[in-house]
């Protein structure tokens, strides 16, 4: 089982202004998946998400040349 986590991120835009705050949503993978996921670390992945009838389907694929560069 996994839970979508929420984290507030604070970024300083200029020295004199207040920090910019935004919410980041995280989906950590279970530790048992680490070995399978390690080959994908530090690689650009093409992200596709579909939501339908209470299900979230997330697809991640290695980004090939020319695919998803503008998205």
Secondary structure, DSSP 8 states (H G I E B T S, - for coil): ----EEEEEEE--STTS--EEEEEEE----GGGHHHHGGGTT--EEEEEEEETTEEEEEEEE--TTSSTT-
